[in-house]
Amino acid sequence: MSAMTVLGHPAEWLRRRVLDVIALPGRGTGIDYTRPAGDAGLFGPDSVVWTIHADFPGMMAGGICALMLQALHPLALAGVYNHSDFRRDPLGRLRRTIAFVSATTYAPTAGAQRQIERVLAIHRTVCGVALDGRKYSACDPELLTWVHCAEMWSFLHGYMCYRHARLPIAVQDRYYDETRRVAEALGARDVPRSAAGMDAYFARLRPELGCDARTLEVLGVLDNIRLPVPAAPWVRALFVGAGAALLPDWASRMLGRAGRARQRRDRRAKRLLRCSAPMLRAAMAGSREGIVARASRRVGADPARYYRVPTPGASSAS
């Protein structure tokens, strides 16, 4: 028996456990990521977003970070609290986010557009009055911009942190400029299209953010999220801590995660995910059933290219 065969067993086991958590985004959506041949989708194989969103460790930790950031906006929090089953099924919420991001990133054009239209229809049903008396709507352009920025900032920083990649500002700018197209298709306006624009946006929004009992309840749900994998409490602590470690300092303070004991736990989780990330990445890269592999076959690209750090000189789809 070859070394490759022996090593293949643990890699396949790990891949299956990862897929158990994310529930293979794409299944049940009616999207065929392999056809029509040559369809570049919304971004195309030369985009930065194809590389950033292919990194499982960064996306998982970034997804947790994004949920924490989003909970700081009173109106975004009201929408989740009053119209979502997040408290009962936080993993389901995370899976739906991953499925939407995966579809808009890698699906053929028609499939990506269907997912955007589906989310638009859901948004039209989400409206109400927040605890402070303000009306909210998931169709509010400013609220859509906040949700988008929290996610894209978190995904990009998750990639850079757990990929050990110091991406040039030009590459970061391209990522924000590419991904804003999805936010704008959902109705967001004045979406930052550069790293400097994103920093300025967060600085401008900070006076509107806050942490109350509902915010802390959301954090408690994340801290106790149930995962369908062996050693679930350890895995949960790893990803929640690694996600929290991505938070900007100001957000950590607002969320009460700036204490020494909490910071030590989050930093420990960050180190552990950095150590285990290459193994997780290798397991996912070897899957022919993964979305990146299927989308790559559709456009005739080598999926291995999306596990390499992008450079400023790489071309981008228009």
C-alpha positions in Angstrom: 0.0 0.0 0.0 1.4 3.4 -1.0 2.0 6.3 1.3 -0.6 8.3 -0.7 -3.2 5.6 0.0 -2.4 5.5 3.7 -2.5 9.3 3.9 -5.7 9.5 1.9 -7.8 7.9 4.6 -7.3 10.6 7.3 -7.6 13.3 4.6 -10.9 11.9 3.4 -12.2 11.5 7.0 -11.3 15.2 7.7 -12.9 16.3 4.4 -16.2 14.5 5.3 -16.3 16.1 8.8 -15.8 19.5 7.2 -18.5 18.9 4.7 -20.8 17.7 7.6 -20.4 21.2 9.1 -21.0 23.2 6.0 -23.5 20.7 4.5 -22.1 21.0 1.0 -23.3 24.4 -0.1 -25.0 24.0 -3.5 -27.0 20.9 -2.7 -30.7 21.6 -2.5 -30.2 25.0 -4.3 -30.8 23.6 -7.8 -27.5 24.9 -9.0 -25.3 22.9 -11.3 -21.8 24.3 -10.8 -20.4 22.4 -13.7 -22.6 23.8 -16.5 -23.0 25.6 -18.8 -19.4 25.2 -19.9 -17.5 28.4 -20.1 -20.0 30.5 -18.1 -17.8 32.7 -15.9 -20.5 33.6 -13.4 -20.6 37.0 -11.7 -16.8 37.3 -11.2 -14.9 34.8 -13.3 -11.9 32.5 -12.6 -9.4 35.4 -12.7 -11.1 37.3 -9.9 -9.6 37.8 -6.4 -12.9 36.7 -4.8 -12.5 33.1 -6.2 -9.3 32.8 -4.3 -10.4 34.4 -1.0 -13.6 32.5 -0.8 -11.9 29.1 -1.5 -10.1 29.2 1.8 -12.2 27.2 4.3 -10.4 28.1 7.5 -10.6 31.9 6.7 -14.2 31.7 5.6 -15.4 29.8 8.7 -13.6 32.1 11.1 -14.6 35.1 9.1 -18.2 34.0 9.1 -18.2 33.9 12.9 -16.5 37.3 13.1 -19.1 38.7 10.7 -22.0 37.5 12.9 -20.4 39.1 15.9 -19.9 42.4 14.1 -23.4 42.4 12.6 -24.9 42.0 16.1 -23.5 45.4 17.1 -25.9 47.2 14.8 -29.3 47.7 16.6 -31.4 47.5 13.4 -29.5 44.5 11.9 -29.8 42.8 15.3 -33.5 43.4 15.4 -34.0 41.8 12.0 -32.1 38.7 13.1 -33.7 38.5 16.5 -37.3 39.0 15.3 -37.3 37.3 12.0 -34.7 34.5 12.1 -34.4 31.1 13.7 -30.7 32.0 14.5 -31.2 31.4 18.3 -32.6 27.9 17.6 -30.4 27.0 14.7 -27.3 29.1 14.5 -25.5 26.5 12.4 -28.3 26.7 9.8 -27.9 30.5 9.6 -24.1 30.0 9.0 -24.8 27.4 6.4 -27.2 29.6 4.5 -24.7 32.4 4.5 -22.0 30.1 3.2 -24.4 28.8 0.6 -25.3 32.3 -0.6 -21.7 33.4 -0.7 -20.7 30.2 -2.5 -23.4 30.6 -5.1 -22.8 34.3 -5.9 -19.0 33.6 -6.1 -18.9 30.3 -8.1 -22.2 29.6 -9.6 -23.0 30.1 -13.3 -24.6 33.5 -14.0 -28.2 32.3 -14.0 -27.8 30.3 -10.8 -26.1 33.3 -9.0 -28.9 35.6 -10.1 -31.6 33.2 -8.8 -29.9 33.2 -5.4 -29.9 37.0 -5.3 -33.6 37.1 -6.3 -34.4 34.6 -3.6 -32.7 36.7 -1.0 -34.4 39.8 -2.3 -37.8 38.1 -1.8 -36.9 37.1 1.8 -35.8 40.6 2.5 -39.1 42.1 1.5 -40.8 40.1 4.4 -38.4 41.4 7.1 -39.4 44.6 8.6 -40.6 45.9 12.0 -39.8 48.2 14.9 -36.6 48.0 16.9 -36.4 48.3 20.7 -35.4 52.0 20.4 -38.6 52.7 18.4 -36.9 53.0 15.0 -38.4 51.2 12.0 -36.2 48.7 10.2 -36.3 46.8 7.0 -34.0 44.3 5.4 -34.4 46.2 2.2 -32.9 49.4 3.8 -29.8 50.2 1.6 -27.8 51.4 4.6 -28.5 48.3 6.5 -27.6 46.1 3.5 -24.3 48.0 3.3 -23.6 47.3 6.9 -24.3 43.6 6.6 -22.2 43.3 3.5 -19.2 45.3 4.9 -19.2 43.2 8.1 -19.0 40.0 6.0 -16.5 41.0 3.4 -14.2 42.7 5.9 -14.3 39.5 8.0 -13.8 37.1 5.1 -10.8 39.1 3.8 -9.2 39.4 7.3 -9.9 35.7 8.0 -8.0 34.8 4.8 -5.1 37.0 5.6 -4.8 35.8 9.2 -5.2 32.1 8.7 -3.5 32.0 5.4 -0.5 33.9 6.8 -0.9 36.2 3.8 -0.1 39.9 3.9 -2.1 40.9 0.8 -1.0 44.1 -1.0 -3.5 46.9 -0.7 -4.1 46.7 -4.4 -5.3 43.1 -4.0 -7.5 44.0 -1.0 -9.0 46.9 -3.0 -9.8 44.5 -5.9 -11.6 42.2 -3.5 -13.8 45.0 -2.1 -14.4 46.4 -5.5 -15.4 42.9 -6.9 -17.7 41.9 -4.0 -19.6 45.2 -3.8 -21.4 44.1 -7.0 -23.4 41.5 -5.0 -24.3 44.0 -2.3 -25.5 46.6 -4.9 -27.6 43.9 -6.6 -29.3 43.4 -3.3 -29.9 47.1 -2.9 -26.9 48.4 -0.9 -25.7 51.9 -1.8 -22.4 53.7 -1.3 -20.6 50.4 -0.8 -16.9 50.8 0.0 -14.7 49.7 -2.9 -11.3 49.8 -1.3 -9.5 49.0 2.0 -9.3 52.7 2.8 -13.0 53.1 2.0 -13.8 50.2 4.3 -11.8 51.6 7.2 -13.5 55.0 6.8 -16.9 53.3 6.6 -16.4 51.5 10.0 -15.2 54.7 11.6 -18.3 56.5 10.4 -20.6 53.8 11.6 -19.1 53.3 15.1 -21.3 55.9 16.8 -24.4 54.0 15.6 -23.3 50.7 17.1 -23.9 49.2 20.5 -24.0 46.2 22.7 -27.1 45.3 24.8 -28.7 42.2 26.3 -29.8 40.9 22.9 -26.3 41.3 21.5 -24.9 39.3 24.4 -27.6 36.6 23.8 -26.4 36.3 20.2 -22.8 35.8 21.4 -24.0 33.2 23.8 -25.7 31.3 21.0 -22.5 31.3 19.1 -20.5 30.1 22.1 -22.9 27.1 22.4 -23.4 26.3 18.7 -23.9 22.5 18.1 -21.7 21.0 15.5 -22.3 17.5 13.9 -18.7 16.4 14.4 -16.6 14.5 16.9 -15.1 16.6 19.7 -17.8 19.3 18.9 -17.1 21.4 22.0 -13.4 21.7 21.1 -14.1 22.4 17.4 -16.7 25.0 18.4 -14.3 26.8 20.8 -11.7 26.7 18.1 -13.7 28.4 15.4 -15.6 30.8 17.7 -12.4 31.9 19.3 -10.6 32.2 16.0 -13.4 34.3 14.7 -13.4 36.6 17.7 -9.7 37.0 17.3 -10.3 38.7 14.0 -12.5 41.4 15.5 -11.1 45.0 15.4 -10.1 46.2 18.9 -13.0 48.6 19.1 -15.5 45.8 18.4 -13.8 43.5 20.9 -14.2 46.1 23.6 -17.8 46.7 22.7 -18.6 43.0 22.8 -16.8 42.5 26.2 -14.1 40.3 24.7 -11.2 42.6 25.7 -10.6 41.0 29.1 -7.3 39.2 29.6 -8.8 35.8 30.2 -11.0 36.0 27.1 -8.2 37.4 25.0 -5.9 34.5 26.0 -8.6 32.0 25.0 -9.2 33.8 21.6 -5.4 34.0 20.9 -5.0 30.3 21.8 -7.8 29.5 19.3 -6.1 31.7 16.7 -2.8 29.8 17.1 -4.5 26.4 16.9 -6.4 27.3 13.7 -3.3 28.7 12.1 -1.5 25.4 12.9 -4.4 23.2 11.7 -5.3 25.4 8.7 -2.9 23.7 6.2 -4.4 20.3 7.0 -7.9 21.6 6.6 -7.0 23.4 3.4 -5.3 20.3 1.9 -8.3 18.1 2.7 -10.7 20.5 1.0 -8.4 21.0 -2.0 -8.4 17.3 -2.7 -12.2 17.1 -3.1 -13.7 16.8 -6.6 -17.2 17.3 -5.2 -16.4 20.7 -3.7 -17.8 23.8 -5.3 -14.4 25.2 -6.2 -13.5 22.0 -8.1 -16.9 21.9 -9.9 -16.8 25.5 -10.9 -13.2 25.2 -12.1 -14.2 22.3 -14.4 -17.0 24.5 -15.8 -14.5 27.3 -16.8 -11.6 25.0 -17.6 -9.4 26.3 -14.8 -7.0 24.4 -12.5 -8.6 24.5 -9.0 -5.1 24.4 -7.4 -4.7 28.1 -8.5 -7.3 29.1 -5.9 -5.2 27.8 -3.0 -2.3 30.1 -3.9 -1.9 33.7 -2.6 -3.0 36.2 -5.2 -0.6 38.8 -6.5 -1.3 42.4 -7.7 -0.5 41.6 -11.3 -3.2 38.9 -11.6 -5.9 39.7 -14.1 -9.5 40.1 -13.1 -12.8 39.4 -14.8 -14.7 42.6 -15.7 
